[in-house]
Amino acid sequence: MKKFLLILLAIVLVAGLVLSGCTKSTQAPEIESAPTRSVEGGKGSGLPYMLPPLVYQGGHERSHFLTEEVILPYMKGLEDKSGWRLKIIYYDRDATVKNAELMDGIASNAVQMGTCVLALEPGRYPLTEVVSLPFIAPSSTIASLVAWHLYEKFPEWQAQFPDEVTVLSHFVSGPFQIHTVDKPVKKVADLEGMKMMTPNAWGVKILEKVGAIPQHVPMSDVYEGMAKGMAEGVLCSLDSLKLAEAAEIAKHHTIINLNYDMFAVPINRGVFEDMPADIHQMVVDGSGAKLAEAAGKALDEGALIDSEWMIEQGATFYTLPEAEMAKFVELILPIREDWVAEMEAKGLPARAVLEEALRYSNELVAQGKFVPEYPAE
């Protein structure tokens, strides 16, 4: 009996060793950590590390002229200059967070960088609305440079943005023009009683001043609005009209370079401040006025390309005669004072911002900054 128990115990011990060996052999092998590299100038302990990739969420379609000609090359340029220590991954609009929530998404580090459409949050960035006032600048190039200049000059402008982000640059949309379905606008009186849409809140006030019946709608609703006869036209940029496929319906275009929407390019402040000093400075140098002018000029050049395409599709372009333009200006220019009064009631230096915007715009015109010449009758 004792011999039987000893044999049984030996069998149990052998089985335990076998099972232990089998268990060990089925575990996943350890994976070595990715090699790190030393980057001088970073914050923290100074130990070697790799910069984690950044996500940049766009504000326009990937096929948009601005994305292809400016935003993607901007990202690649930063990567190249960093020696590929910096990696930026582009995500399409709304891919990670909704476009209207992108600023807060960057502040929370859900996304690290992006193009924020400030008009999607009316009233949150009140001083930036200066570019939505009539005739601040004659082109996107100039208006974009004005916007960045105002950011740098006014602490109150900078204070509008969350503490958790750093704004790297500003630029504006293409200039807003008048687009109509059946009735061309060749004089101010043509707008009276006309049902007009616009995605811009100050555009609504402008349309009211000239006797139109305005509707504040997103560009996604413009095609349907005109197709179903709910509106006779829209006040928006040429590229927005084409992207909304509304250029198929609106065939009459009156060029007035009226106003703009504002964009910002923020980066998460924590991510930005944790960058090595040389990469941090490289991002600063590649952004700011350099990015503002590149984006503005791309939008101006893109508008010219869009206008040529529209003409090929049977569209007609017009400009207002000098006397009619003078009437138009007289009717809508008081909106500037309305804005100043509204902003100063909030304790904001609106008059100083407006005057500086106009002064710097004129200075840039005198310098010969780009102003496109549209084909028009």
Secondary structure, 3 states (H helix, E strand, C coil): CHHHHHHHHHHHHHHHHHHHHHHHHCCCCCCCCCCCCCCCCCCCCCCCCCCCCEEEECCCCCCCHHHHHHHHHHHHHHHHHCCCCCCEEEECCCCCCCHHHHHHHHHCCCCCEECEEHHHCCCCCHHHHHHHCCCCCCCHHHHHHHHHHHHHHCHHHHCCCCCCEEEEEEEECCCCEEEECCCCCCCHHHHCCCEEEECCHHHHHHHHHCCCEEEECCHHHHHHHHHCCCCCEEEECHHHHHHCCHHHCCCEEEECCCCCCEEEEEEEHHHHHCCCHHHHHHHHHHCHHHHHHHHHHHHHHHHHHHHHHHHHCCCEEEECCHHHHHHHHHHHCHHHHHHHHHHHCCCCCHHHHHHHHHHHHHHHHHHCCCCCCCCCC
